[in-house]
Every structure is written in C-alpha cells, then in structure tokens.
Amino acid sequence: MTSGLLIESFADFARSKNIDRPTMIAILEEVFRTMIRKKYGTDENFDVIINAESGDLEMWRTREIVDDNSEDIWDYDKIPLAEARKIQDDFEVGEQVAEEVKLEDFGRRVVQTARQTLIQKIKDMEKELLYQKYKDQVGDLVGAEVYQLLKHEIILIDSESNELSLPRTEQIPKDRYRKGEAVKAVISRVEMINGTPKIVLSRTSPVFLERLFEIEVPEIYDGLISIRKIVREPGERAKVAVESYDDRIDPVGACVGMKGSRIHGIVRELGNENIDVINYTENLELLISRALSPAKISTMQIDKETKRVSVFLKPDQVSLAIGKGGQNIKLAGRLVDMEIDVFRDNEGQEDDEDVDLMEFSDEIDEWMINELRKVGLDTAKSVLALSKEELVRRTDLEEDTVEEIVNILKQEFE
C-alpha cells in the first residue's frame, strides 16, 4: 500500500467519524513516528510532513557527517563521511545530510499494522468524544428509538446511531416497549467500561419529571416558576413543590393548565402517574399540610431536632393522609424532609362502628395492645388504617406479630 492510499483511506474514515483535520494529522504523525522508533530506535532526528488532502507523505532523516574514524559514528544523529558520499560525493565533515525515508522501506507487514493502528486510534477517539459529549449532557432530556429488548435493559439508538442503555431499574414499572418505538428519558450517568462509554438513561428520576414540566409549562422554562423539589414513586404517584417569582402567576394553576391541559401530557408519558402539584412555602406547618393533601389536618406537633412531625386527623381523614400502600404519607415525608406520624383525633367525634383495642384482650396479649396504644393506636380501625410495614416501623412489634393482630382485627369487621 502506498502512502497516498494509506493516508487517503484513513482521512475518509476520520471524516466519517467527524474527526477534525488537526487531530487527524496529529494521529497520522504519531503512528508514523511509532514506525520510525521501531525501525531506527528513535525519531528525534526525523521530520514527518503530511498533507491529508493530497495524501502526500514525506519522512526525512537528518544526520551530521563525521570523520570515518570518529567515535561518534554510532550515534543516531551521525553518519560517517564515506557513507555520506554514497549519497552525494561532494559532502564534507560537519555538513548535514537529509535522507528521505519511504513508506515501502518499512515492509508490507509494518505498513498494514500502521493502518490497523490508525483505525483503532480513531475508534478510541470516537469513544472518548462520545463520552465527553454525553458527560456534559447528564440531566438533559433525550429522545431515542428502541433497538433491542434485553432481560435487564433496553438498548436504544439516538439520531447519530449511538447506543444508549435504559436499565430495568430505571424504567417505570408500567412501561412496555416495542422495537422501533420512540422513547423519552433523561441522561442519568455516563460510565467508561473497559474503554467503552456506557450512556445510562432514566425514566424514574425526579429530573425526568422536571424536564417534562419544562417542556409543558413555558413559565418554568422561562424561569418565572421554580420547581423546588420533586419526589416520586415512579408510575404511581409524585409530588412537585413549585414556587412563583411573579405574584401575578399562580404556580399550581400554571403547571396544571386549563382543565388539566398541561399536566395531562406529562401524566400520559409517565404511565398515568398521579401528580400532586403543591405551592411551596417557607412556612413548614403549611407546607406539611399541603404535602399531605387531600387529607385535612386537625393539628400537628413538629420536632425539628429529631425531624419528626405528629399530625392529628379526623378518623375519616386518616386513610387519605396515608394513601394507597402508604404512598401519600411516604412522599409527603420525603418532600418536607421529615418523618411523619399520623394519629387519629377523636375529640368531639366517636365512630360507633369502631372497636376499642382493649375489647380484644382475650385474643391479643395486653402488652401488644399497650405497644399500639403508645403510638396513638387505640381502636381497631386506627390500626387497620396503617400498612403492616408502617405498623412495624412505628412500634416495637415483630412483622409476624403485626400480621397476627391485623388478621384478628379484620375478622371483627368481616
């Protein structure tokens, strides 16, 4: 292979990978200098001149002429007078000799290796450029097409045919994909694994929901409304605290839109995830009250040192505050960054259908009843209003014990 063909084929390949000209020249020169070092031991006295456009390559070896009997004749940058005069018969000691080194002088195998090296260097550079490109885009929303469905992840292809990964853990549980389907997600992280960049996407991240709001709500994109915090149970429920910097703009109304027009698109994208948009306030008590919506709180006690809050509600509001599977209270706690405990407020209201726990003393040990009463659970319905996980967390009872108590209480109402 001639130098022209080698450089031309490499230049075409580099251009197809969007490698700029100076970088391409630097890679070519480094590969040729590596060839020189392997053959001559050093490249210090060599000049490499490359014209990527024309495919021209010139390699020149420069040495100083010394006397044939000089001790320096073995130095890499010296040449004996007799050898120099074979090149040109009027050379004298002390002059410089410049010899052109042809690509063919290195042998066919070396040239073939050089070609493979050039291609590999471009591929390595392409990986590095891809890594840097997406590393700077972490948190950005991207659209890609489903390319391959695997057990633990989905491989997607972007507009430049780069592979992106959407792991099962970053997918909304209700998501179902088909090959060729368009998918939106945010870039969660970019990792370099064995020299290959892996771009990981997410649809469960709060950032994904934030980017969707930026698209649907111009006031957020323009900075008139700020998203203070987002907490999610992906595919089930989310709470979004928003704040307006313009008193004339209602942040909740702007995010929901006329008849829900703005939020409906987001809900559909998230597989019908219920989204509560809350007006943010620095007033912690008011923020907790809004976070537990739609439940109406009677009173609350906040302990800022332990970061716990006890909220008291009418019996008919307890299940609303806790929510399906404890989602509402869990998300509210994460939104205000506090542990929320719910208690029934029986003052002024008695539930004729409810049963005091002491009436179960023949079936439930008294010490178990006392454990429940310690945390404000003194009736059967107040216990059944909480999930088993919540009961275990709030009391010192074992999971098996809680399950046994719940089953006994349920039988009373069946």
SULJO-V458088 format. One record per pair of residues at least 6 apart in sequence whose ideal C-beta (glycine too) atoms are under 6 Angstrom apart, sorted by the first residue. I is the first residue (numbers start at 1). J is the second residue. Records with the same first field share a line. If there is no record, write none. Layout:
I = J, J
This chain:
1 = 111
3 = 57, 103
4 = 55
6 = 115
7 = 55, 57
8 = 55
10 = 118
11 = 52
14 = 24, 122
17 = 122, 126
24 = 52
25 = 50, 52
27 = 121
28 = 50
29 = 48
31 = 114, 117, 118
32 = 48
33 = 43
35 = 106, 110, 114
36 = 43, 46
37 = 43
42 = 76
45 = 62, 77
46 = 61
47 = 60
48 = 59
49 = 58
50 = 57
59 = 101
60 = 98, 100
61 = 99, 101
62 = 96, 98
63 = 77, 78, 79, 97
64 = 78, 96
65 = 79, 81, 84, 91, 93, 95
66 = 72, 73, 78
67 = 93
68 = 80, 81, 82
72 = 78
73 = 80
79 = 97
81 = 93
84 = 91, 97
85 = 91
127 = 196, 197
130 = 197
131 = 192, 197
134 = 187, 190, 199
135 = 190
137 = 187
138 = 187
139 = 207
140 = 187
141 = 186, 211
143 = 184
144 = 156, 158, 164, 183
145 = 157, 182
146 = 156, 177, 179, 181
147 = 155, 156, 157
148 = 155
152 = 168
153 = 165, 167
154 = 166, 177
155 = 163
156 = 164, 183
164 = 199, 201
165 = 198, 200
166 = 185, 201
170 = 202, 204
171 = 203
172 = 203, 234, 235, 271
173 = 235
174 = 235, 271
185 = 201, 203
186 = 202, 205, 207, 208, 211
188 = 200, 202, 205
189 = 200
190 = 199
191 = 198
204 = 234
206 = 230, 232
209 = 230, 238
210 = 227, 230
212 = 266
213 = 220
214 = 220, 221
216 = 262, 265, 266
217 = 255, 262
219 = 225, 254
224 = 245, 246, 249
225 = 242, 244, 251, 254
226 = 243
227 = 242
228 = 241, 243, 280
229 = 241, 335
230 = 240
231 = 239, 331, 334, 335
232 = 238
233 = 327
235 = 271, 273
236 = 327
237 = 274, 327
238 = 273, 275
239 = 276, 331, 335
240 = 277
241 = 278, 280
242 = 251, 255
243 = 280
244 = 251
251 = 279
252 = 277, 279
255 = 277
256 = 263
278 = 290
281 = 287
287 = 336
288 = 309, 336
289 = 297
291 = 332, 335, 336
292 = 321, 332
294 = 320
295 = 313, 317, 320, 321
296 = 317
297 = 311, 313
298 = 312, 313, 345
299 = 312
300 = 309, 311
301 = 310
302 = 309
307 = 338
308 = 339
309 = 338, 340
310 = 341, 343
311 = 342
312 = 343, 345
313 = 321, 345
314 = 345
315 = 344, 351
318 = 342, 344, 385
319 = 385
321 = 329, 342
322 = 329
326 = 387, 390
329 = 340
332 = 340
333 = 339, 340
343 = 376
344 = 382
354 = 379, 381
355 = 380, 412
356 = 379
357 = 369, 378
363 = 408
364 = 405
371 = 395, 396, 397
375 = 394, 395
377 = 383
380 = 409, 412
383 = 409
384 = 409
388 = 402
391 = 402
392 = 399, 402
